[in-house]
Amino acid sequence: MSNSTSFVLVNSTGIRYNAQEIRSYINASGLDSRSSIPGLSRFQLADGRALNKKDEKTFTLVATGEELSRDEP
């Protein structure tokens, strides 16, 4: 099971990228109940290229090292 959140990133020249945070969940069910707990998140562009999260507003494109920032109003 996973959950995704979309957001927009922008590079230093103003090019905008659609990105996603994909959070997986770990099955923590026991014999008498079903439950899950949040697992690690992974970040990627809409085209599948991997991102590393530097901080809440800054990401690095793994393939090129290019720094991208959240596009916030």
BELHUGI-V35477 format. One record per helix or strand of 3 or more residues. SS is the DSSP state (H for helix, E for strand). FROM is the first residue (numbers start at 1). LEN is the number of residues. If there is no record, write none. Layout:
SS&FROM&LEN  SS&FROM&LEN
//
This chain:
E&2&9  E&16&12  E&36&10  E&50&4  E&58&4  E&67&4
//
